[in-house]
Amino acid sequence: MSTEINIKDKIKRNSSMFVNFVKSAVTASPKVQNNFLDVSAKVAETVLKIVKDADLVVDLNYKGKEFWSENRCKTACFVDGGVDKTSIISSAPLSIRAGSYVVKPDAISKREYFEESMVFLGDLYDPKNELYDFIDDDFEEDQMLNKKKDGARIIFEAATIVKHILLNKKFDYCFLHGPIEGTVMPFSVPGFPTFTKFAIENMFPFAVNKKTDVAARHFINVYLEALNYIKKGKFPIYGIVETSNSAPYVKNLLYNYKSQGKISDKDYNNFIKIIKKYKITDSHLLEIILSSGQALKPIEIKKQIQGFTVTTGSSWEDKMESFPKVFIGYIKTTDNNSPIRIESLNNSKNLIKDYEYILGTSRLLPNYGFPVGLNVVDKFAKIPNWMSKASRKYYATHLLRQAVKNKDQNTISLAVKILSKKARSWRNRPIGGITK
Amino acid sequence: MLKNSNWKSIGTVLGETFIDCFYFSLKNYKAKKGDIVTTDSKVPSSEGKIIPVTVWGKISTIESSNAFFPTEAAQELTNEDIDIRDTILPTTRDELICKVVILGYTKDEDKSSKLLPLIYPVRPAATVKYPSSEDVEALLISDLNSSHPIYIGSLLAREAVKIRIDADNLVSRHVSIFGMSGSGKTVMVRRIMHEMLCKNYPMLVLDIHGDYLGFIQKQKELYPDNKIKLFYPNLSVNSEDKEIIYTLIDKLGKPLTDPQKDFLNSLLEKVKYEGGSLLKYVKLLNQRSREYASEGSTSFKNIRPASMYVVARSLGQVAKKLENMEQTNFRHRKKMSKLKFVELADPATEPEKIISKGQLSILYLKGYETLPASAIVSILLENLFKHRQEVNEEIPPFLTIIEEAHNFIPSRSENKDDLPSVETIRKVITEGRKFGTGIMIISQRPSRLDETIASQCNSQIIFRMVNQRDQKATRDRSETLDVDDSKQLPNLANGQGIISGQVVNFSLPVQIKFDEKLINEDIGNENFIDTVENWDDSEAVKERQKFAQDFSDISDMDNRSAN
């Protein structure tokens, strides 16, 4: 009983679960609203019971000064990518880059350095049928553009880590801002363009002499190859995610318990339904269950799940199976924030030490509770405004040149139209009365 | 043309540039605020050609930031006592952004290095260079284009760059020197006086504290060819100074009613005076008013003898005060027995004794209250100015240096604008340029100065200033003081000042040369604790103490009660 009260208190104490409750108050049914607190508390209590039963909770050790004295000899690499957010109307992402921040605190020379792993302006994707074609539906076009941007960023980040591996960098740790393995399902849609040969050669120089036919240049194939390299990396590589909008850890944990016969199919299915109904995520639950400085040991999770409508029957269905499984764990770095998700492709032998290192680097951002090195590289990788401007100019020139080369008046007109097309803006709305 | 091949590259111009300024990214520790820097650029000529030029500018601000160092991290480092070098936080990503105020450009093909106003912005991404000290100095001298440059110190950011100011503008266009106590104003004035003495330019110093008496002590050694005279005030008046005399009596004496004031006015009309000491005249007035009162004189309509007596008493009080002030000044002079003080000559009849070629005249005003001091200064300057206005010019052009100027030219808000010196100095400063009667105003409280007079000063030399009102007043009254430089005012060290206006061509932070030899040794320092430690009562005090106890005992005995 006392545990339940304690958990209820924790929920009320401004947790993200409570924020979710407030949000639900607007949209959820009266029944859900009514039962939210009791159900959430019971779910949390049950999950706590299970993680304790599975011996997944660990207490991490962090003593500021002592920790850094011990770890000043470690070389850490932090990787993040950035995509130009202000693109003109077109299908192609204009500029993407991935940066690395490498630091060895006790190094006598070159204590720290930044590497701009790749800067890629212009056509990343194959321009055939891409550059001048508009999709009729604006919404679909936006969706496709966003996918292309995401795909480009994910592949750039992966390529950066692969490059470090291939260059035999002597890192003690490598951290990526984001999941170590992204879900590839969105990129399996028909018509998703392949990368250009030039782009592949730039991103993966090691693949220059490899077969780079059209199929091999599709995002899913390229990404799989990159992940296989990452899995073979000689240093621990972790992807770190601030918040989880889903509940992969809890769902998989319960699935394992169901598989082991520790819980019934019915209970499992009901539990999953409840989680969905109350929009309960890993972040919500673990924020309540874990205390600051505690972690959950990783469990192996399959990220690419077959059976979606878009992949069923397509050639990608089998490919999904080839993707490596991911080890997912959580660390609660501060009292006030949700735990951060730690992903890796391998189960580390020095898991506790690795997690303690992540905790230590996160304590340098005591309010945000996220590894400070990723915060540093995030700022470095962000594409500044001047670069966005330059890339827009580059793209406009490139587009017009191609159109003019074509000598077809309609194509030229279309190119001009593309360049001059602007999104509707509330500022441009007609003003009533006499305009001054 | 200045050689720029050896100038070191210290940074790169940032993306947006303007006609009056640009920003650049600075290499660590390669330049300081106030440094002069250059960048190569091109401007369109009037003939339509594109000509290569060197753009010169002054670093007005430097900002350092590390975008990669989160504020939160500082919190953890402090709380846990962690050395940042042990952590993964970046320590080498400081970004230095300098703002450069453009001074002008020089044409690369021209031999002269006169700065011209920039008409086209500098190129973004251009290299910023650090010119040699010799070249900066050469540019400043060439640009100043002065027939009589005088050396005052060095550029604050670069000791090797000597700074000179234009003496012609200094003596004709008026200068104000502001700064809090001990900031370096007097050092600056001494420097200017030294240079002007070497040029034989006559100067009159109104010295309240005796800050400039060092010139007398060092005359033989440093200025053998100059005359340096030390005057003590003599309040001599003549019939033309009736208004000043009336004001003095009115303000120094008892408050008078309207009939009493009428009597005083009539008295001044009736008792004629041929000129001479004011004290004697006041005594004469006192005597006459008593006579009129006792006689029951009917020559003053509607004024009763009682009123006349009141005026007589007031005149007696004025006379007493004037005597006291003379005595105080005398005592101060007596302390400096080595110095030869002479009575101030009559400026109306003997102006040449005060102002002559190569002469420095110091009027020692210590001991005088504001009003009499103001009257003395007013009468003195009024007469000297009149001599400069006259066709036959009995005296050469001269520079008047007014120390503690807020005593002589207070702001209207001080409610002292009826001081006679305000009107006189306003007149002299407004018309002085034509007649060669330049004025240098020195004050630690610029906000308390008469606005008209302060804004007539075309050049300013500003030292450390903490008071917000004074800072504002300084900025408001200067057209040329650089805004960013003015922000530096509270942080300037002793002897560091900002010069702007017509004596230089642009606002410059300067370290003033300190002339140690010109300090008045008799004034001593302000180490009062040492003074008390070494204190020995005077003979008179010792004598009094010798008998004091006896008298005290007698008094005690006398007061004993019967029991």
Contacts between the chains, C-beta under 8 A, distances in Angstrom:
chain1	res1	chain2	res2	distance
A	64	B	76	6.8
A	64	B	79	7.5
A	64	B	80	2.8
A	64	B	81	7.3
A	64	B	82	5.2
A	65	B	80	5.6
A	65	B	81	5.4
A	65	B	82	5.3
A	68	B	82	5.3
A	68	B	83	7.5
A	68	B	86	3.9
A	68	B	87	5.3
A	69	B	86	6.1
A	71	B	86	8.0
A	72	B	85	7.8
A	72	B	86	4.4
A	72	B	87	7.7
A	76	B	88	5.6
A	101	B	90	7.3
A	103	B	88	4.6
A	103	B	90	7.1
A	105	B	85	6.1
A	105	B	86	5.4
A	105	B	87	6.1
A	105	B	88	6.3
A	106	B	86	7.6
A	111	B	85	7.7
A	111	B	91	6.9
A	111	B	92	7.1
A	112	B	88	7.9
A	112	B	90	5.3
A	112	B	91	7.0
A	112	B	92	6.2
A	361	B	88	6.0
A	363	B	76	5.7
A	363	B	80	8.0
A	364	B	70	7.8
A	364	B	72	7.5
A	364	B	73	4.6
A	364	B	76	5.3
A	364	B	77	7.7
A	364	B	87	6.1
A	364	B	88	7.6
A	364	B	89	6.3
A	365	B	70	6.0
A	365	B	72	4.9
A	365	B	73	6.4
A	365	B	76	7.8
A	366	B	72	5.6
A	366	B	75	5.7
A	366	B	76	4.9
A	366	B	79	8.0
A	367	B	72	5.1
A	367	B	75	7.9
A	368	B	70	8.0
A	368	B	72	6.4
A	372	B	70	6.6
A	372	B	73	5.9
A	372	B	87	7.9
A	372	B	88	6.6
A	372	B	89	6.3
A	373	B	88	5.0
A	375	B	70	6.1
A	376	B	68	4.6
A	376	B	89	7.5
A	376	B	90	5.9
A	379	B	67	5.8
A	379	B	68	5.9
A	380	B	68	7.1
A	386	B	15	6.3
